[in-house]
Amino acid sequence: MKKNRLDIRLSDRRLNKLRLYCAHQDKSMTRVIEDFIDTLPEQNIGKNSTTPLPVKPTA
């Protein structure tokens, strides 16, 4: 599986909250974020959908 990188901006308060949660759960930030994403419902993207399709970066 190809690994992708995601850079996000967080306030100091949120970053510290995430770090504390990760330490308490003995999980990495990546694992916590992946676990959260896995809880999101699947989206049906059809021809009439207003949801934008993912953009493939050109490298």
PQR file with spaces between the fields and no chain letter, atoms N, CA, C, O and H, PARSE charges and radii, in Angstrom:
ATOM       1  N    MET     1       0.846   -1.182    0.000 -0.4000 1.5000
ATOM       2  CA   MET     1       0.000    0.000    0.000 -0.0000 2.0000
ATOM       3  C    MET     1       0.889    1.241    0.000  0.5500 1.7000
ATOM       4  O    MET     1       1.850    1.329    0.763 -0.5500 1.4000
ATOM       5  N    LYS     2       0.560    2.182   -0.852 -0.4000 1.5000
ATOM       6  CA   LYS     2       1.307    3.424   -0.920 -0.0000 2.0000
ATOM       7  C    LYS     2       0.919    4.311    0.270  0.5500 1.7000
ATOM       8  O    LYS     2      -0.261    4.460    0.587 -0.5500 1.4000
ATOM       9  H    LYS     2      -0.221    2.110   -1.472  0.4000 1.0000
ATOM      10  N    LYS     3       1.902    4.878    0.901 -0.4000 1.5000
ATOM      11  CA   LYS     3       1.664    5.794    2.016 -0.0000 2.0000
ATOM      12  C    LYS     3       1.657    7.218    1.499  0.5500 1.7000
ATOM      13  O    LYS     3       2.514    7.598    0.701 -0.5500 1.4000
ATOM      14  H    LYS     3       2.861    4.756    0.643  0.4000 1.0000
ATOM      15  N    ASN     4       0.705    7.998    1.945 -0.4000 1.5000
ATOM      16  CA   ASN     4       0.613    9.413    1.583 -0.0000 2.0000
ATOM      17  C    ASN     4       0.847   10.256    2.822  0.5500 1.7000
ATOM      18  O    ASN     4       0.669    9.798    3.951 -0.5500 1.4000
ATOM      19  H    ASN     4       0.009    7.690    2.593  0.4000 1.0000
ATOM      20  N    ARG     5       1.243   11.474    2.592 -0.4000 1.5000
ATOM      21  CA   ARG     5       1.509   12.402    3.686 -0.0000 2.0000
ATOM      22  C    ARG     5       0.416   13.452    3.722  0.5500 1.7000
ATOM      23  O    ARG     5      -0.056   13.905    2.679 -0.5500 1.4000
ATOM      24  H    ARG     5       1.387   11.846    1.675  0.4000 1.0000
ATOM      25  N    LEU     6       0.012   13.840    4.932 -0.4000 1.5000
ATOM      26  CA   LEU     6      -1.010   14.859    5.126 -0.0000 2.0000
ATOM      27  C    LEU     6      -0.488   15.872    6.132  0.5500 1.7000
ATOM      28  O    LEU     6      -0.178   15.521    7.270 -0.5500 1.4000
ATOM      29  H    LEU     6       0.395   13.472    5.780  0.4000 1.0000
ATOM      30  N    ASP     7      -0.392   17.118    5.718 -0.4000 1.5000
ATOM      31  CA   ASP     7       0.010   18.199    6.626 -0.0000 2.0000
ATOM      32  C    ASP     7      -1.247   18.964    7.012  0.5500 1.7000
ATOM      33  O    ASP     7      -2.029   19.366    6.151 -0.5500 1.4000
ATOM      34  H    ASP     7      -0.644   17.404    4.793  0.4000 1.0000
ATOM      35  N    ILE     8      -1.432   19.161    8.306 -0.4000 1.5000
ATOM      36  CA   ILE     8      -2.596   19.923    8.779 -0.0000 2.0000
ATOM      37  C    ILE     8      -2.141   20.987    9.764  0.5500 1.7000
ATOM      38  O    ILE     8      -1.097   20.866   10.405 -0.5500 1.4000
ATOM      39  H    ILE     8      -0.796   18.834    9.005  0.4000 1.0000
ATOM      40  N    ARG     9      -2.949   22.026    9.867 -0.4000 1.5000
ATOM      41  CA   ARG     9      -2.688   23.085   10.841 -0.0000 2.0000
ATOM      42  C    ARG     9      -3.635   22.886   12.014  0.5500 1.7000
ATOM      43  O    ARG     9      -4.844   22.732   11.838 -0.5500 1.4000
ATOM      44  H    ARG     9      -3.797   22.124    9.346  0.4000 1.0000
ATOM      45  N    LEU    10      -3.063   22.890   13.218 -0.4000 1.5000
ATOM      46  CA   LEU    10      -3.837   22.756   14.452 -0.0000 2.0000
ATOM      47  C    LEU    10      -3.387   23.818   15.437  0.5500 1.7000
ATOM      48  O    LEU    10      -2.229   24.234   15.452 -0.5500 1.4000
ATOM      49  H    LEU    10      -2.081   23.015   13.361  0.4000 1.0000
ATOM      50  N    SER    11      -4.326   24.239   16.249 -0.4000 1.5000
ATOM      51  CA   SER    11      -3.947   25.144   17.336 -0.0000 2.0000
ATOM      52  C    SER    11      -3.082   24.364   18.324  0.5500 1.7000
ATOM      53  O    SER    11      -3.113   23.134   18.352 -0.5500 1.4000
ATOM      54  H    SER    11      -5.267   23.901   16.237  0.4000 1.0000
ATOM      55  N    ASP    12      -2.313   25.088   19.131 -0.4000 1.5000
ATOM      56  CA   ASP    12      -1.496   24.442   20.163 -0.0000 2.0000
ATOM      57  C    ASP    12      -2.368   23.611   21.092  0.5500 1.7000
ATOM      58  O    ASP    12      -1.981   22.519   21.507 -0.5500 1.4000
ATOM      59  H    ASP    12      -2.288   26.087   19.108  0.4000 1.0000
ATOM      60  N    ARG    13      -3.541   24.131   21.415 -0.4000 1.5000
ATOM      61  CA   ARG    13      -4.453   23.427   22.326 -0.0000 2.0000
ATOM      62  C    ARG    13      -4.878   22.084   21.738  0.5500 1.7000
ATOM      63  O    ARG    13      -4.858   21.066   22.431 -0.5500 1.4000
ATOM      64  H    ARG    13      -3.855   25.018   21.079  0.4000 1.0000
ATOM      65  N    ARG    14      -5.260   22.080   20.468 -0.4000 1.5000
ATOM      66  CA   ARG    14      -5.702   20.831   19.840 -0.0000 2.0000
ATOM      67  C    ARG    14      -4.544   19.848   19.666  0.5500 1.7000
ATOM      68  O    ARG    14      -4.716   18.646   19.871 -0.5500 1.4000
ATOM      69  H    ARG    14      -5.276   22.907   19.905  0.4000 1.0000
ATOM      70  N    LEU    15      -3.382   20.344   19.293 -0.4000 1.5000
ATOM      71  CA   LEU    15      -2.222   19.470   19.144 -0.0000 2.0000
ATOM      72  C    LEU    15      -1.856   18.828   20.475  0.5500 1.7000
ATOM      73  O    LEU    15      -1.578   17.630   20.531 -0.5500 1.4000
ATOM      74  H    LEU    15      -3.242   21.320   19.127  0.4000 1.0000
ATOM      75  N    ASN    16      -1.853   19.605   21.532 -0.4000 1.5000
ATOM      76  CA   ASN    16      -1.547   19.050   22.854 -0.0000 2.0000
ATOM      77  C    ASN    16      -2.609   18.051   23.300  0.5500 1.7000
ATOM      78  O    ASN    16      -2.291   17.033   23.916 -0.5500 1.4000
ATOM      79  H    ASN    16      -2.078   20.578   21.487  0.4000 1.0000
ATOM      80  N    LYS    17      -3.851   18.339   22.994 -0.4000 1.5000
ATOM      81  CA   LYS    17      -4.942   17.420   23.328 -0.0000 2.0000
ATOM      82  C    LYS    17      -4.757   16.091   22.593  0.5500 1.7000
ATOM      83  O    LYS    17      -4.936   15.021   23.175 -0.5500 1.4000
ATOM      84  H    LYS    17      -4.109   19.166   22.494  0.4000 1.0000
ATOM      85  N    LEU    18      -4.396   16.170   21.306 -0.4000 1.5000
ATOM      86  CA   LEU    18      -4.148   14.965   20.516 -0.0000 2.0000
ATOM      87  C    LEU    18      -2.957   14.190   21.065  0.5500 1.7000
ATOM      88  O    LEU    18      -3.015   12.967   21.190 -0.5500 1.4000
ATOM      89  H    LEU    18      -4.250   17.039   20.834  0.4000 1.0000
ATOM      90  N    ARG    19      -1.885   14.889   21.391 -0.4000 1.5000
ATOM      91  CA   ARG    19      -0.697   14.224   21.940 -0.0000 2.0000
ATOM      92  C    ARG    19      -1.005   13.510   23.250  0.5500 1.7000
ATOM      93  O    ARG    19      -0.576   12.376   23.459 -0.5500 1.4000
ATOM      94  H    ARG    19      -1.837   15.883   21.290  0.4000 1.0000
ATOM      95  N    LEU    20      -1.745   14.173   24.130 -0.4000 1.5000
ATOM      96  CA   LEU    20      -2.116   13.555   25.405 -0.0000 2.0000
ATOM      97  C    LEU    20      -2.996   12.333   25.194  0.5500 1.7000
ATOM      98  O    LEU    20      -2.799   11.306   25.844 -0.5500 1.4000
ATOM      99  H    LEU    20      -2.093   15.094   23.960  0.4000 1.0000
ATOM     100  N    TYR    21      -3.965   12.437   24.290 -0.4000 1.5000
ATOM     101  CA   TYR    21      -4.845   11.313   23.991 -0.0000 2.0000
ATOM     102  C    TYR    21      -4.030   10.133   23.459  0.5500 1.7000
ATOM     103  O    TYR    21      -4.229    8.993   23.881 -0.5500 1.4000
ATOM     104  H    TYR    21      -4.124   13.271   23.762  0.4000 1.0000
ATOM     105  N    CYS    22      -3.118   10.412   22.535 -0.4000 1.5000
ATOM     106  CA   CYS    22      -2.294    9.357   21.951 -0.0000 2.0000
ATOM     107  C    CYS    22      -1.427    8.680   23.006  0.5500 1.7000
ATOM     108  O    CYS    22      -1.302    7.455   23.019 -0.5500 1.4000
ATOM     109  H    CYS    22      -2.957   11.337   22.192  0.4000 1.0000
ATOM     110  N    ALA    23      -0.836    9.466   23.881 -0.4000 1.5000
ATOM     111  CA   ALA    23      -0.002    8.904   24.945 -0.0000 2.0000
ATOM     112  C    ALA    23      -0.837    8.037   25.877  0.5500 1.7000
ATOM     113  O    ALA    23      -0.415    6.951   26.274 -0.5500 1.4000
ATOM     114  H    ALA    23      -0.937   10.460   23.870  0.4000 1.0000
ATOM     115  N    HIS    24      -2.024    8.526   26.221 -0.4000 1.5000
ATOM     116  CA   HIS    24      -2.909    7.782   27.124 -0.0000 2.0000
ATOM     117  C    HIS    24      -3.372    6.467   26.485  0.5500 1.7000
ATOM     118  O    HIS    24      -3.505    5.456   27.173 -0.5500 1.4000
ATOM     119  H    HIS    24      -2.366    9.409   25.899  0.4000 1.0000
ATOM     120  N    GLN    25      -3.617    6.481   25.171 -0.4000 1.5000
ATOM     121  CA   GLN    25      -4.078    5.289   24.451 -0.0000 2.0000
ATOM     122  C    GLN    25      -2.925    4.413   23.956  0.5500 1.7000
ATOM     123  O    GLN    25      -3.145    3.315   23.445 -0.5500 1.4000
ATOM     124  H    GLN    25      -3.509    7.303   24.612  0.4000 1.0000
ATOM     125  N    ASP    26      -1.692    4.913   24.114 -0.4000 1.5000
ATOM     126  CA   ASP    26      -0.489    4.232   23.622 -0.0000 2.0000
ATOM     127  C    ASP    26      -0.604    3.955   22.117  0.5500 1.7000
ATOM     128  O    ASP    26      -0.340    2.848   21.650 -0.5500 1.4000
ATOM     129  H    ASP    26      -1.514    5.805   24.529  0.4000 1.0000
ATOM     130  N    LYS    27      -1.004    4.991   21.377 -0.4000 1.5000
ATOM     131  CA   LYS    27      -1.147    4.920   19.921 -0.0000 2.0000
ATOM     132  C    LYS    27      -0.436    6.112   19.296  0.5500 1.7000
ATOM     133  O    LYS    27      -0.264    7.151   19.933 -0.5500 1.4000
ATOM     134  H    LYS    27      -1.218    5.891   21.757  0.4000 1.0000
ATOM     135  N    SER    28      -0.029    5.951   18.049 -0.4000 1.5000
ATOM     136  CA   SER    28       0.565    7.073   17.321 -0.0000 2.0000
ATOM     137  C    SER    28      -0.541    8.000   16.839  0.5500 1.7000
ATOM     138  O    SER    28      -1.707    7.610   16.778 -0.5500 1.4000
ATOM     139  H    SER    28      -0.169    5.107   17.531  0.4000 1.0000
ATOM     140  N    MET    29      -0.169    9.223   16.498 -0.4000 1.5000
ATOM     141  CA   MET    29      -1.148   10.158   15.936 -0.0000 2.0000
ATOM     142  C    MET    29      -1.702    9.606   14.630  0.5500 1.7000
ATOM     143  O    MET    29      -2.893    9.745   14.351 -0.5500 1.4000
ATOM     144  H    MET    29       0.778    9.539   16.548  0.4000 1.0000
ATOM     145  N    THR    30      -0.856    8.988   13.841 -0.4000 1.5000
ATOM     146  CA   THR    30      -1.317    8.394   12.583 -0.0000 2.0000
ATOM     147  C    THR    30      -2.397    7.354   12.851  0.5500 1.7000
ATOM     148  O    THR    30      -3.433    7.355   12.187 -0.5500 1.4000
ATOM     149  H    THR    30       0.112    8.875   14.068  0.4000 1.0000
ATOM     150  N    ARG    31      -2.169    6.472   13.809 -0.4000 1.5000
ATOM     151  CA   ARG    31      -3.133    5.420   14.126 -0.0000 2.0000
ATOM     152  C    ARG    31      -4.463    6.013   14.596  0.5500 1.7000
ATOM     153  O    ARG    31      -5.524    5.542   14.188 -0.5500 1.4000
ATOM     154  H    ARG    31      -1.326    6.471   14.349  0.4000 1.0000
ATOM     155  N    VAL    32      -4.417    7.034   15.442 -0.4000 1.5000
ATOM     156  CA   VAL    32      -5.635    7.660   15.944 -0.0000 2.0000
ATOM     157  C    VAL    32      -6.423    8.292   14.797  0.5500 1.7000
ATOM     158  O    VAL    32      -7.643    8.146   14.722 -0.5500 1.4000
ATOM     159  H    VAL    32      -3.554    7.417   15.774  0.4000 1.0000
ATOM     160  N    ILE    33      -5.729    8.988   13.912 -0.4000 1.5000
ATOM     161  CA   ILE    33      -6.404    9.644   12.786 -0.0000 2.0000
ATOM     162  C    ILE    33      -6.947    8.597   11.817  0.5500 1.7000
ATOM     163  O    ILE    33      -8.068    8.738   11.328 -0.5500 1.4000
ATOM     164  H    ILE    33      -4.738    9.107   13.973  0.4000 1.0000
ATOM     165  N    GLU    34      -6.169    7.547   11.533 -0.4000 1.5000
ATOM     166  CA   GLU    34      -6.664    6.480   10.663 -0.0000 2.0000
ATOM     167  C    GLU    34      -7.903    5.806   11.264  0.5500 1.7000
ATOM     168  O    GLU    34      -8.870    5.534   10.552 -0.5500 1.4000
ATOM     169  H    GLU    34      -5.259    7.433   11.931  0.4000 1.0000
ATOM     170  N    ASP    35      -7.872    5.543   12.555 -0.4000 1.5000
ATOM     171  CA   ASP    35      -9.030    4.930   13.216 -0.0000 2.0000
ATOM     172  C    ASP    35     -10.259    5.820   13.099  0.5500 1.7000
ATOM     173  O    ASP    35     -11.364    5.329   12.870 -0.5500 1.4000
ATOM     174  H    ASP    35      -7.086    5.764   13.133  0.4000 1.0000
ATOM     175  N    PHE    36     -10.069    7.134   13.256 -0.4000 1.5000
ATOM     176  CA   PHE    36     -11.193    8.053   13.115 -0.0000 2.0000
ATOM     177  C    PHE    36     -11.741    8.031   11.689  0.5500 1.7000
ATOM     178  O    PHE    36     -12.953    7.960   11.485 -0.5500 1.4000
ATOM     179  H    PHE    36      -9.171    7.533   13.441  0.4000 1.0000
ATOM     180  N    ILE    37     -10.850    8.093   10.710 -0.4000 1.5000
ATOM     181  CA   ILE    37     -11.279    8.090    9.306 -0.0000 2.0000
ATOM     182  C    ILE    37     -12.056    6.818    8.991  0.5500 1.7000
ATOM     183  O    ILE    37     -13.037    6.853    8.249 -0.5500 1.4000
ATOM     184  H    ILE    37      -9.865    8.151   10.876  0.4000 1.0000
ATOM     185  N    ASP    38     -11.621    5.699    9.553 -0.4000 1.5000
ATOM     186  CA   ASP    38     -12.310    4.431    9.307 -0.0000 2.0000
ATOM     187  C    ASP    38     -13.728    4.419    9.880  0.5500 1.7000
ATOM     188  O    ASP    38     -14.550    3.605    9.460 -0.5500 1.4000
ATOM     189  H    ASP    38     -10.824    5.669   10.156  0.4000 1.0000
ATOM     190  N    THR    39     -14.026    5.302   10.825 -0.4000 1.5000
ATOM     191  CA   THR    39     -15.386    5.353   11.383 -0.0000 2.0000
ATOM     192  C    THR    39     -16.330    6.199   10.532  0.5500 1.7000
ATOM     193  O    THR    39     -17.543    6.158   10.737 -0.5500 1.4000
ATOM     194  H    THR    39     -13.358    5.963   11.166  0.4000 1.0000
ATOM     195  N    LEU    40     -15.796    6.962    9.584 -0.4000 1.5000
ATOM     196  CA   LEU    40     -16.632    7.813    8.743 -0.0000 2.0000
ATOM     197  C    LEU    40     -17.465    6.955    7.801  0.5500 1.7000
ATOM     198  O    LEU    40     -16.986    5.931    7.313 -0.5500 1.4000
ATOM     199  H    LEU    40     -14.811    6.995    9.418  0.4000 1.0000
ATOM     200  N    PRO    41     -18.706    7.358    7.539 -0.5600 1.5000
ATOM     201  CA   PRO    41     -19.543    6.569    6.630  0.2800 2.0000
ATOM     202  C    PRO    41     -19.042    6.676    5.196  0.5500 1.7000
ATOM     203  O    PRO    41     -18.456    7.684    4.802 -0.5500 1.4000
ATOM     204  N    GLU    42     -19.280    5.626    4.425 -0.4000 1.5000
ATOM     205  CA   GLU    42     -18.927    5.624    3.008 -0.0000 2.0000
ATOM     206  C    GLU    42     -19.836    6.602    2.275  0.5500 1.7000
ATOM     207  O    GLU    42     -21.019    6.720    2.596 -0.5500 1.4000
ATOM     208  H    GLU    42     -19.756    4.807    4.744  0.4000 1.0000
ATOM     209  N    GLN    43     -19.289    7.293    1.303 -0.4000 1.5000
ATOM     210  CA   GLN    43     -20.052    8.245    0.503 -0.0000 2.0000
ATOM     211  C    GLN    43     -20.289    7.673   -0.880  0.5500 1.7000
ATOM     212  O    GLN    43     -19.362    7.175   -1.518 -0.5500 1.4000
ATOM     213  H    GLN    43     -18.329    7.198    1.042  0.4000 1.0000
ATOM     214  N    ASN    44     -21.519    7.742   -1.342 -0.4000 1.5000
ATOM     215  CA   ASN    44     -21.837    7.337   -2.707 -0.0000 2.0000
ATOM     216  C    ASN    44     -21.680    8.547   -3.606  0.5500 1.7000
ATOM     217  O    ASN    44     -22.380    9.548   -3.452 -0.5500 1.4000
ATOM     218  H    ASN    44     -22.272    8.147   -0.823  0.4000 1.0000
ATOM     219  N    ILE    45     -20.759    8.445   -4.539 -0.4000 1.5000
ATOM     220  CA   ILE    45     -20.512    9.552   -5.461 -0.0000 2.0000
ATOM     221  C    ILE    45     -21.002    9.106   -6.836  0.5500 1.7000
ATOM     222  O    ILE    45     -20.384    8.271   -7.496 -0.5500 1.4000
ATOM     223  H    ILE    45     -20.190    7.632   -4.664  0.4000 1.0000
ATOM     224  N    GLY    46     -22.127    9.685   -7.245 -0.4000 1.5000
ATOM     225  CA   GLY    46     -22.719    9.333   -8.523 -0.0000 2.0000
ATOM     226  C    GLY    46     -22.587   10.458   -9.530  0.5500 1.7000
ATOM     227  O    GLY    46     -21.945   11.475   -9.265 -0.5500 1.4000
ATOM     228  H    GLY    46     -22.629   10.364   -6.709  0.4000 1.0000
ATOM     229  N    LYS    47     -23.202   10.265  -10.690 -0.4000 1.5000
ATOM     230  CA   LYS    47     -23.137   11.275  -11.750 -0.0000 2.0000
ATOM     231  C    LYS    47     -23.756   12.591  -11.322  0.5500 1.7000
ATOM     232  O    LYS    47     -23.298   13.651  -11.747 -0.5500 1.4000
ATOM     233  H    LYS    47     -23.723    9.439  -10.906  0.4000 1.0000
ATOM     234  N    ASN    48     -24.790   12.550  -10.488 -0.4000 1.5000
ATOM     235  CA   ASN    48     -25.523   13.756  -10.108 -0.0000 2.0000
ATOM     236  C    ASN    48     -25.061   14.328   -8.768  0.5500 1.7000
ATOM     237  O    ASN    48     -25.685   15.247   -8.237 -0.5500 1.4000
ATOM     238  H    ASN    48     -25.163   11.689  -10.142  0.4000 1.0000
ATOM     239  N    SER    49     -23.988   13.797   -8.230 -0.4000 1.5000
ATOM     240  CA   SER    49     -23.500   14.233   -6.931 -0.0000 2.0000
ATOM     241  C    SER    49     -22.813   15.591   -7.019  0.5500 1.7000
ATOM     242  O    SER    49     -22.165   15.908   -8.016 -0.5500 1.4000
ATOM     243  H    SER    49     -23.481   13.050   -8.662  0.4000 1.0000
ATOM     244  N    THR    50     -22.964   16.391   -5.958 -0.4000 1.5000
ATOM     245  CA   THR    50     -22.250   17.662   -5.878 -0.0000 2.0000
ATOM     246  C    THR    50     -20.944   17.495   -5.104  0.5500 1.7000
ATOM     247  O    THR    50     -20.200   18.459   -4.921 -0.5500 1.4000
ATOM     248  H    THR    50     -23.491   16.133   -5.147  0.4000 1.0000
ATOM     249  N    THR    51     -20.664   16.262   -4.647 -0.4000 1.5000
ATOM     250  CA   THR    51     -19.430   15.997   -3.926 -0.0000 2.0000
ATOM     251  C    THR    51     -18.275   15.972   -4.913  0.5500 1.7000
ATOM     252  O    THR    51     -18.318   15.228   -5.893 -0.5500 1.4000
ATOM     253  H    THR    51     -21.268   15.480   -4.796  0.4000 1.0000
ATOM     254  N    PRO    52     -17.238   16.780   -4.670 -0.5600 1.5000
ATOM     255  CA   PRO    52     -16.108   16.780   -5.609  0.2800 2.0000
ATOM     256  C    PRO    52     -15.358   15.463   -5.550  0.5500 1.7000
ATOM     257  O    PRO    52     -15.223   14.866   -4.481 -0.5500 1.4000
ATOM     258  N    LEU    53     -14.873   15.013   -6.685 -0.4000 1.5000
ATOM     259  CA   LEU    53     -14.052   13.804   -6.746 -0.0000 2.0000
ATOM     260  C    LEU    53     -12.651   14.126   -6.260  0.5500 1.7000
ATOM     261  O    LEU    53     -12.202   15.264   -6.393 -0.5500 1.4000
ATOM     262  H    LEU    53     -14.982   15.498   -7.553  0.4000 1.0000
ATOM     263  N    PRO    54     -11.950   13.146   -5.698 -0.5600 1.5000
ATOM     264  CA   PRO    54     -10.572   13.392   -5.254  0.2800 2.0000
ATOM     265  C    PRO    54      -9.696   13.812   -6.442  0.5500 1.7000
ATOM     266  O    PRO    54      -9.886   13.362   -7.572 -0.5500 1.4000
ATOM     267  N    VAL    55      -8.755   14.670   -6.151 -0.4000 1.5000
ATOM     268  CA   VAL    55      -7.832   15.153   -7.172 -0.0000 2.0000
ATOM     269  C    VAL    55      -6.566   14.318   -7.084  0.5500 1.7000
ATOM     270  O    VAL    55      -6.004   14.134   -6.004 -0.5500 1.4000
ATOM     271  H    VAL    55      -8.600   15.035   -5.234  0.4000 1.0000
ATOM     272  N    LYS    56      -6.123   13.815   -8.229 -0.4000 1.5000
ATOM     273  CA   LYS    56      -4.865   13.064   -8.262 -0.0000 2.0000
ATOM     274  C    LYS    56      -3.732   14.050   -8.489  0.5500 1.7000
ATOM     275  O    LYS    56      -3.687   14.704   -9.530 -0.5500 1.4000
ATOM     276  H    LYS    56      -6.580   13.965   -9.106  0.4000 1.0000
ATOM     277  N    PRO    57      -2.814   14.170   -7.530 -0.5600 1.5000
ATOM     278  CA   PRO    57      -1.712   15.103   -7.725  0.2800 2.0000
ATOM     279  C    PRO    57      -0.793   14.621   -8.849  0.5500 1.7000
ATOM     280  O    PRO    57      -0.579   13.423   -9.030 -0.5500 1.4000
ATOM     281  N    THR    58      -0.269   15.564   -9.580 -0.4000 1.5000
ATOM     282  CA   THR    58       0.698   15.222  -10.617 -0.0000 2.0000
ATOM     283  C    THR    58       2.088   15.336  -10.041  0.5500 1.7000
ATOM     284  O    THR    58       2.467   16.375   -9.500 -0.5500 1.4000
ATOM     285  H    THR    58      -0.443   16.538   -9.433  0.4000 1.0000
ATOM     286  N    ALA    59       2.840   14.271  -10.158 -0.4000 1.5000
ATOM     287  CA   ALA    59       4.178   14.278   -9.563 -0.0000 2.0000
ATOM     288  C    ALA    59       5.235   14.065  -10.587  0.5500 1.7000
ATOM     289  O    ALA    59       6.420   14.042  -10.256 -0.5500 1.4000
ATOM     290  H    ALA    59       2.532   13.427  -10.596  0.4000 1.0000
